[in-house]
Amino acid sequence: MDPGLQSATLSWTKLGANIYEFPCNHIGHSIAALGFLASLVANIALSYYYWVSLPLFPTLALFGAISVVTIITGRFALDHVQNRRNMTLK
């Protein structure tokens, strides 16, 4: 296993990431959750590439496109999490 991946996994575990509550019961929720996580990773990767070599204006255009995906998929993914928590409280 890649050492960077191991340290990232360990970091997420220390922060309290809970992969057991990942929405897997409905394909739409799974796609939204995976899209949300992928867009967050894409934002972090784009920040890195901006720091290393990309100019500002192409980076802003890419951030805008990725942000639209993040907003749309995040709304569906986090709405599912909230609905599931509300159902357990009732």
Number of C-alpha atoms within 10 A of each C-alpha: 5 7 8 9 10 11 11 12 13 13 12 13 12 9 9 9 12 9 9 7 9 13 19 12 8 8 10 13 20 17 16 22 23 17 18 22 16 16 22 17 12 17 18 12 12 18 14 12 13 15 11 9 8 13 11 10 9 11 15 13 11 13 17 13 12 17 17 12 18 20 13 13 22 21 14 18 23 15 13 17 16 11 10 13 11 10 9 7 6 5
